[in-house]
Amino acid sequence: MTVTEQSARTYEVRTYGCQMNVHDSERLSGLLEDAGYVRALEGVTADIVVFNTCAVRENADNRLYGNLGHLRPHKIANPDMQIAVGGCLAQKDQGEIVRKAPWVDVVFGTHNIGSLPVLLERARIEHEAQVEIKESLETFPSTLPTRRESAYAAWVAISVGCNNTCTFCIVPSLRGKEKDRRPGDILSEVRTLVGQGVLEITLLGQNVNTYGVEFGDRLAFGKLLRACGDVEGLERVRFTSPHPAAFTDDVIAAMAETPNVVHQLHMPLQSGSDRILKAMRRSYRAERYLGIIERVRAAMPDAAISTDIIVGFPGETEEDFQETLRVVRESRFANAFTFQYSIRPGTPAATMPDQVPKEVVQERYERLVALQNEISWDENKKQVGKVLDVLVAEGEGRKDEATHRMSGRAADNRLVHFAVGAEVPRPGDMATVEVTYAAPHHLVADGPSTGVRRTRAGDAWEARHAAPPASPGVLLGMPSIGRPPQAPAPVSSGCSLTS
């Protein structure tokens, strides 16, 4: 049932976790707007608050229930307010959420995000919580309405679920077995996005390079990358995250030979110790991982490679940790998302002996971060003096106003803060800049821009801002196109996309 003009209500979606969750939240927003709800203004408590949760980190539960507690007074003051909880934690805890927080109205899982509007309406009519968790995928998320956060960059899911059994990861039990979309459906979505002004797409999957397993084509992912190269107007193609065990040379060739596939690779390592990799059920070893990096750099010497690493997995010794440091030194990662191992009930690792003491994990973590920061800084210093094409972004530079700069991403995904010249670009435009300074996690270009290229994506961004924001009191049955919120910070793949 859609919301009537007289009863139009506001919503807010709060997202935790990985890129897949961010993309799912775009679907949730699209579903709500399709049903007639209006996005709440920033700083105003919405009539409907939706939590799209992550279950990978230890503090996920505490974070959710803490935020639910903060909303309880608002719910008491406004009984018509509704609170919904979805995502991986909802899939895991199910009815436990309503038991711990009885003021929650709706709980839905990872397989039925399309049910949210109906569940909200049912809870409103029946005056009781609705808990609906499906054990298998109901509708592929990409068929649902979407409210894209960006006018210039977009996620495109090529698969959902995971067939691996990593002992530290709860995702397969929450997202299910891998389900692949047909190539034609993916390319159709890509072409539609490009037609709307999008310049950059990121192909998403728990293990993108196992794409094709459902229809028996082990070379399907490389073919998909090459097919994206034929989409006119698509300037950048990224993907996350590939699994090292399934990484094949045809993918390296597709990256190197397809002009719009960027020379950037995010490939989770998790540990440099073969003994720990075996305990994690990671079906590769350190030398295979290093071999992939060597072949990638042979084909693309300018490739920027990033990774995920877990410190303190059960049974990890100092010798094991030294092996991780060795692989990090040899890999020369542009950056790394580093995590301290945390017990997740329901995973095999949770009951393994020899859990590493917290203080030991912390000390190793600090050593790893210090080493990676040193490497990242050295690698970024090599960019000084280079001329880069930067896709201008919104919300990437927190200090831009104070420093009179704008920010964006180079093709290799490095963050660049650059001085604004006489011609001011819009988010979605391309700025050509020369790097003048390097820090461990960003680059600075304080010289004059060598050029600004106005793009269709910039036009799309400008059109969003030129339109007056929709009034919560008037329902047009269309998504609000007022000023979008600050773009979310880049999300690590250490959650459901950690492969």
VENNOR-V574608 format. One record per residue. RES is the residue in one small letter. SS is DSSP state (~ for helix, > for strand, _ for the rest). PHI is phi in degrees with one decimal (999 if undefined). OMEGA is omega as a letter, one per 30 degrees, with the letter a starting at -180 (999 if undefined). Layout:
RES&SS&PHI&OMEGA, RES&SS&PHI&OMEGA
This chain:
m&_&999&l, t&_&-88.4&l, v&_&-77.1&l, t&_&-78.6&a, e&~&-59.4&a, q&~&-71.3&a, s&~&-111.5&a, a&_&-54.4&a, r&_&-124.9&a, t&>&-96.0&l, y&>&-137.5&l, e&>&-143.5&l, v&>&-112.3&l, r&>&-106.9&a, t&>&-114.2&l, y&_&-125.8&l, g&_&108.8&a, c&_&-92.2&l, q&~&-61.3&a, m&~&-63.5&l, n&~&-67.1&l, v&~&-59.3&l, h&~&-66.6&l, d&~&-60.2&l, s&~&-66.5&l, e&~&-62.6&l, r&~&-68.9&l, l&~&-60.6&l, s&~&-62.7&l, g&~&-62.5&l, l&~&-62.7&a, l&~&-65.9&l, e&~&-69.7&l, d&~&-64.2&l, a&_&-86.9&l, g&_&104.7&l, y&_&-77.0&a, v&>&-119.7&a, r&>&-63.5&a, a&_&-71.3&l, l&_&-69.1&a, e&_&-61.4&l, g&_&87.4&a, v&_&-108.3&l, t&_&-66.7&a, a&_&-77.8&l, d&_&-69.8&l, i&>&-129.5&l, v&>&-116.4&a, v&>&-112.7&l, f&>&-101.6&l, n&>&-103.4&a, t&>&-100.4&l, c&_&-116.6&a, a&_&-122.4&a, v&_&-80.8&a, r&_&-87.9&a, e&_&-62.4&a, n&_&-88.0&a, a&~&-59.3&a, d&~&-62.7&a, n&~&-60.8&a, r&~&-64.3&a, l&~&-62.6&a, y&~&-67.9&l, g&~&-64.1&l, n&~&-68.9&l, l&~&-63.5&l, g&~&-62.6&l, h&~&-65.2&a, l&~&-84.4&a, r&~&-57.3&l, p&~&-60.2&l, h&~&-65.3&l, k&~&-66.8&l, i&~&-65.9&a, a&~&-69.8&a, n&_&-132.2&a, p&_&-59.0&l, d&_&-78.5&l, m&_&-63.4&l, q&>&-124.3&l, i&>&-124.1&l, a&>&-123.8&l, v&>&-126.7&l, g&>&-131.6&l, g&>&90.9&a, c&~&-65.5&a, l&~&-66.8&l, a&~&-65.0&l, q&~&-61.6&a, k&~&-77.5&a, d&~&-86.4&l, q&_&49.4&a, g&_&-65.7&l, e&~&-62.7&a, i&~&-63.6&a, v&~&-69.0&l, r&~&-65.7&a, k&~&-78.3&a, a&_&-134.3&a, p&_&-65.4&l, w&_&-84.5&l, v&_&-75.4&a, d&_&-94.6&a, v&>&-139.8&l, v&>&-127.1&a, f&>&-136.3&a, g&_&-101.3&a, t&_&-74.3&a, h&_&-94.7&a, n&_&-140.6&l, i&~&-64.1&l, g&~&-66.9&a, s&~&-83.0&a, l&~&-54.2&a, p&~&-57.9&l, v&~&-65.5&a, l&~&-65.2&l, l&~&-63.1&a, e&~&-65.9&l, r&~&-65.1&l, a&~&-64.2&a, r&~&-66.8&a, i&~&-75.2&a, e&~&-88.8&l, h&_&55.9&l, e&_&-152.6&a, a&_&-62.9&l, q&>&-114.1&l, v&>&-116.3&a, e&>&-133.9&a, i&_&-122.0&l, k&_&-97.3&a, e&_&-94.3&l, s&_&-144.6&a, l&_&-62.0&a, e&_&-87.4&l, t&_&-141.3&l, f&_&-61.5&a, p&~&-52.8&a, s&~&-69.8&l, t&~&-88.0&a, l&_&-89.7&l, p&_&-59.4&a, t&_&-137.8&l, r&_&-111.9&a, r&_&-70.9&a, e&_&-76.1&a, s&_&-117.1&l, a&_&-85.4&a, y&_&-119.5&l, a&>&-135.3&a, a&>&-146.4&l, w&>&-87.1&l, v&>&-134.5&l, a&>&-76.2&l, i&_&-103.5&l, s&>&-158.5&l, v&>&-132.7&l, g&_&86.4&a, c&_&-150.7&l, n&_&-98.4&a, n&_&-84.7&a, t&_&-131.4&l, c&_&-56.0&a, t&_&-72.3&l, f&_&-94.2&a, c&_&-112.2&l, i&_&-98.5&a, v&~&-58.4&a, p&~&-55.3&a, s&~&-74.7&a, l&~&-100.7&a, r&~&-102.0&l, g&_&86.1&l, k&_&-69.5&a, e&_&-63.8&l, k&>&-123.7&a, d&>&-104.1&l, r&_&-82.6&l, r&_&-72.3&a, p&~&-55.5&a, g&~&-62.2&l, d&~&-66.4&l, i&~&-63.4&a, l&~&-65.7&l, s&~&-64.3&l, e&~&-64.5&l, v&~&-59.9&a, r&~&-62.9&l, t&~&-63.0&l, l&~&-62.9&l, v&~&-61.7&l, g&~&-62.7&l, q&_&-88.5&l, g&_&112.6&a, v&_&-65.4&l, l&_&-102.3&a, e&>&-131.0&l, i&>&-123.8&l, t&>&-119.6&l, l&>&-77.3&a, l&>&-113.3&l, g&_&-173.1&l, q&_&-59.7&l, n&_&-138.7&a, v&~&-61.8&a, n&~&-84.0&l, t&~&-95.2&l, y&_&-54.9&a, g&_&105.8&a, v&_&-61.2&a, e&_&-71.1&a, f&_&-110.4&l, g&_&72.4&l, d&_&-123.8&a, r&_&-72.6&l, l&_&-102.2&a, a&~&-63.7&a, f&~&-68.9&l, g&~&-60.4&l, k&~&-63.7&l, l&~&-65.4&l, l&~&-59.2&l, r&~&-64.4&l, a&~&-65.3&l, c&~&-63.4&l, g&_&-66.9&a, d&_&-92.6&a, v&_&-83.4&a, e&_&-65.1&l, g&_&94.5&l, l&_&-86.8&a, e&_&-97.5&a, r&>&-139.2&l, v&>&-124.7&l, r&>&-120.8&l, f&>&-154.1&l, t&>&-159.6&f, s&_&-117.7&l, p&>&-85.3&l, h&_&-99.0&a, p&~&-56.6&a, a&~&-65.9&a, a&~&-105.8&a, f&_&-79.3&a, t&_&-116.9&a, d&~&-66.9&l, d&~&-66.2&l, v&~&-71.2&l, i&~&-60.8&l, a&~&-63.6&l, a&~&-64.1&l, m&~&-63.6&a, a&~&-73.0&a, e&~&-101.8&a, t&_&-103.2&a, p&_&-56.7&a, n&_&-92.4&l, v&>&-83.0&a, v&_&-71.1&l, h&_&-88.5&l, q&>&-141.6&a, l&>&-137.0&l, h&>&-106.5&a, m&>&-133.1&a, p&_&-60.0&l, l&_&-95.0&a, q&>&74.3&l, s&_&-156.3&l, g&_&-95.9&a, s&_&-94.6&l, d&~&-61.2&a, r&~&-64.9&l, i&~&-72.0&l, l&~&-58.0&l, k&~&-64.7&l, a&~&-64.6&l, m&_&-78.3&a, r&_&60.7&l, r&_&-92.5&a, s&_&-85.4&l, y&_&-154.0&l, r&_&-128.0&a, a&~&-57.3&a, e&~&-68.1&l, r&~&-63.9&a, y&~&-59.1&l, l&~&-63.3&l, g&~&-65.0&l, i&~&-62.8&l, i&~&-61.4&l, e&~&-61.4&a, r&~&-71.2&l, v&~&-62.4&a, r&~&-72.8&l, a&~&-66.4&a, a&~&-81.9&a, m&_&-138.3&a, p&_&-58.1&a, d&_&-90.9&a, a&_&-63.0&l, a&>&-99.6&a, i&>&-115.7&l, s&>&-126.2&a, t&>&-157.0&l, d&>&-118.4&l, i&>&-138.0&l, i&>&-105.6&l, v&>&-107.0&l, g&_&85.7&l, f&_&-59.7&a, p&_&-49.1&l, g&_&87.3&a, e&_&-65.1&l, t&_&-99.5&l, e&~&-61.8&l, e&~&-65.0&l, d&~&-61.2&a, f&~&-64.4&l, q&~&-62.4&l, e&~&-64.9&l, t&~&-61.9&l, l&~&-60.9&l, r&~&-62.7&a, v&~&-64.8&l, v&~&-62.4&l, r&~&-61.6&a, e&~&-72.8&a, s&~&-78.5&a, r&_&53.2&a, f&_&-64.4&l, a&_&-66.2&l, n&>&-162.5&a, a&>&-143.7&l, f&>&-91.0&a, t&>&-109.6&a, f&>&-132.3&l, q&>&-86.4&a, y&_&-57.0&l, s&_&-133.0&a, i&_&-66.9&l, r&_&-118.6&l, p&_&-52.8&a, g&_&99.0&l, t&_&-103.1&l, p&~&-57.4&a, a&~&-65.8&a, a&~&-63.9&a, t&~&-109.4&l, m&_&-70.0&l, p&_&-72.2&l, d&_&60.7&l, q&_&-62.4&a, v&_&-78.9&a, p&_&-56.8&a, k&~&-55.8&a, e&~&-66.9&l, v&~&-70.4&l, v&~&-60.1&a, q&~&-61.5&a, e&~&-66.0&l, r&~&-67.0&l, y&~&-57.6&a, e&~&-64.3&l, r&~&-65.4&l, l&~&-64.5&a, v&~&-60.7&a, a&~&-62.8&l, l&~&-64.3&a, q&~&-66.0&l, n&~&-61.6&l, e&~&-63.2&l, i&~&-66.9&a, s&~&-58.9&a, w&~&-65.5&l, d&~&-59.4&a, e&~&-66.7&l, n&~&-69.6&l, k&~&-61.9&l, k&_&-68.6&a, q&_&-85.9&a, v&_&-61.6&a, g&_&92.9&l, k&_&-80.1&l, v&>&-99.4&a, l&>&-121.9&l, d&>&-91.9&a, v&>&-111.4&l, l&>&-81.3&a, v&>&-65.3&a, a&_&-117.4&l, e&_&-111.8&l, g&_&84.9&a, e&_&-84.6&a, g&_&-114.7&a, r&_&-67.4&a, k&_&-104.7&a, d&~&-58.3&a, e&~&-63.7&a, a&~&-71.0&a, t&~&-95.6&a, h&_&57.8&l, r&>&-119.6&l, m&>&-121.5&a, s&>&-136.4&l, g&>&-174.4&a, r&>&-116.2&l, a&_&-72.5&a, a&_&-58.7&a, d&_&-84.7&l, n&_&78.4&l, r&_&-67.9&l, l&>&-80.7&a, v&>&-125.3&l, h&>&-100.9&a, f&>&-131.0&l, a&>&-70.1&a, v&_&-93.8&l, g&_&-93.1&a, a&_&-63.7&l, e&_&-97.8&a, v&_&-90.5&l, p&_&-76.6&l, r&_&-102.3&l, p&_&-52.5&a, g&_&102.5&l, d&_&-78.8&l, m&>&-108.8&l, a&>&-113.6&l, t&>&-98.4&a, v&>&-134.2&l, e&>&-108.8&a, v&_&-71.6&a, t&_&-113.0&a, y&>&-155.3&l, a&>&-127.4&l, a&_&-119.2&a, p&_&-58.9&a, h&_&-121.0&l, h&_&-161.5&l, l&>&-117.7&l, v&>&-125.1&l, a&>&-125.8&a, d&_&-96.0&l, g&_&-79.4&l, p&_&-66.4&l, s&_&-62.0&l, t&_&-84.8&l, g&>&168.9&l, v&>&-125.0&l, r&>&-107.7&l, r&_&-74.4&a, t&_&-126.0&l, r&~&-62.5&l, a&~&-66.1&l, g&~&-63.3&l, d&~&-60.7&a, a&~&-64.8&l, w&~&-62.8&a, e&~&-64.2&l, a&~&-63.8&l, r&~&-60.3&a, h&~&-77.9&a, a&~&-73.8&a, a&_&-75.9&l, p&_&-69.1&l, p&_&-64.7&l, a&_&-67.8&l, s&_&-81.5&l, p&_&-59.3&a, g&_&-87.1&a, v&_&-126.5&a, l&_&-104.0&l, l&_&-104.5&a, g&_&74.8&a, m&_&-125.7&l, p&_&-61.4&l, s&_&-65.9&l, i&_&-122.8&l, g&_&-72.6&a, r&_&-60.4&a, p&_&-71.3&l, p&_&-70.9&l, q&_&-57.3&a, a&_&-61.3&l, p&_&-65.5&l, a&_&-66.0&l, p&_&-53.7&a, v&_&-104.1&a, s&_&-71.8&l, s&_&-93.7&a, g&_&-81.0&l, c&_&-107.0&a, s&_&-69.5&l, l&_&-98.0&l, t&_&-67.0&a, s&_&-113.7&999
